[in-house]
Amino acid sequence: MKYHVRQQDVKPYSPANHTETRNFRLIGPETVGAKQVEVLIGEIGAKGKGALPHAHPGIEQVCYLLEGTAHVEVGGEKFEMKPGEACFFPADETHLFEATSEKVRVMVIYAPPYGENPRNVRK
């Protein structure tokens, strides 16, 4: 199917500036031809791991927590997240996202698409 994507069919990659993290790009230019948005599932496999402080020039980011708990810092704010909660990282704003549970699953939305050149990892 041209517009239907399953996580199990997407090869994961390890994003830069992240530890113990693998991302599955579900929606993007290379999967469904999306030009204005990118959606991925990020999995963090250990407490205290995740995104080190970094920013995305010209790219906005939304995180929606699906499983686990996380500590987030952005724009001088610090807060804890639980499943069912979302946060926003403005373009160019330094942020971090750290697992506070042993396993975290998070849906990440980038606009415009980030298109990070992935380094492949094993499933």
C-alpha positions as CSV (number, residue, x, y, z in Angstrom):
1,M,0.0,0.0,0.0
2,K,1.2,3.5,-0.8
3,Y,-0.1,5.3,2.3
4,H,-0.2,2.6,4.9
5,V,2.9,2.0,7.1
6,R,3.6,-0.6,9.8
7,Q,6.3,0.0,12.4
8,Q,7.5,-3.6,12.0
9,D,8.1,-3.0,8.3
10,V,10.4,0.1,8.9
11,K,14.1,-0.3,9.5
12,P,15.1,1.5,12.8
13,Y,18.0,3.9,13.1
14,S,20.0,5.5,15.9
15,P,19.5,9.3,15.9
16,A,22.5,11.6,16.5
17,N,22.7,13.2,20.0
18,H,20.7,10.3,21.5
19,T,21.7,7.4,23.7
20,E,20.0,3.9,23.8
21,T,17.5,5.2,21.3
22,R,16.1,3.8,18.0
23,N,13.7,5.6,15.7
24,F,11.2,4.2,13.2
25,R,10.3,6.7,10.6
26,L,6.7,6.0,9.7
27,I,5.6,9.0,7.7
28,G,8.0,11.0,5.6
29,P,9.2,11.8,2.1
30,E,10.7,8.3,1.6
31,T,7.8,6.3,3.0
32,V,4.6,8.0,1.8
33,G,5.9,11.1,-0.1
34,A,5.0,13.5,2.7
35,K,6.5,16.9,2.0
36,Q,5.4,19.0,5.1
37,V,5.5,16.6,8.0
38,E,7.4,13.6,9.4
39,V,6.1,11.1,12.0
40,L,8.2,8.6,13.8
41,I,8.2,6.3,16.8
42,G,11.1,6.6,19.2
43,E,12.0,3.8,21.6
44,I,14.4,4.5,24.5
45,G,15.6,1.3,26.1
46,A,17.1,2.4,29.4
47,K,16.4,4.8,32.3
48,G,18.5,7.9,32.1
49,K,19.0,7.6,28.4
50,G,17.4,9.5,25.5
51,A,18.1,12.9,23.7
52,L,21.0,14.9,24.9
53,P,20.7,18.7,24.7
54,H,20.3,19.7,21.1
55,A,18.2,21.8,18.7
56,H,16.7,21.4,15.2
57,P,17.4,24.5,13.1
58,G,14.2,25.6,11.3
59,I,12.2,22.5,12.5
60,E,9.4,22.3,15.0
61,Q,9.0,19.1,17.0
62,V,6.1,17.6,18.9
63,C,6.4,14.6,21.3
64,Y,3.5,12.5,22.4
65,L,4.3,10.0,25.1
66,L,2.9,6.5,24.4
67,E,4.6,4.4,27.1
68,G,6.9,5.0,30.1
69,T,7.8,8.3,31.8
70,A,10.3,11.1,30.8
71,H,12.0,14.2,32.0
72,V,11.9,17.1,29.5
73,E,13.7,20.5,29.4
74,V,13.0,23.2,26.9
75,G,13.0,27.0,26.9
76,G,13.9,27.2,30.6
77,E,11.0,24.9,31.6
78,K,11.6,21.5,33.2
79,F,8.8,18.9,33.6
80,E,7.9,15.2,33.8
81,M,5.8,13.5,31.2
82,K,3.4,10.5,31.5
83,P,1.6,8.6,28.8
84,G,-1.1,10.6,27.1
85,E,0.9,13.9,27.4
86,A,2.5,16.0,24.7
87,C,5.2,18.6,24.6
88,F,6.4,21.1,21.9
89,F,10.0,22.0,21.0
90,P,10.1,25.3,19.0
91,A,12.5,25.5,16.0
92,D,16.0,26.4,17.1
93,E,15.3,25.9,20.8
94,T,17.7,23.6,22.7
95,H,15.9,20.7,24.4
96,L,16.4,17.4,26.0
97,F,14.2,14.3,26.5
98,E,15.3,11.7,29.1
99,A,13.7,8.4,30.0
100,T,12.8,8.1,33.7
101,S,11.5,4.6,33.3
102,E,13.2,1.5,31.9
103,K,11.3,1.7,28.6
104,V,9.9,4.7,26.7
105,R,7.9,4.9,23.5
106,V,7.2,8.3,22.1
107,M,5.6,9.5,18.9
108,V,7.6,12.4,17.4
109,I,6.3,14.8,14.7
110,Y,8.6,17.1,12.8
111,A,7.5,20.0,10.6
112,P,9.0,20.4,8.1
113,P,10.4,16.8,7.9
114,Y,13.8,16.5,9.6
115,G,15.0,13.7,7.3
116,E,17.9,12.8,9.5
117,N,20.3,10.5,7.6
118,P,20.0,7.3,9.7
119,R,22.6,4.9,10.9
120,N,20.9,1.5,10.8
121,V,20.5,-0.6,13.9
122,R,19.3,-4.1,14.5
123,K,15.6,-4.7,15.4
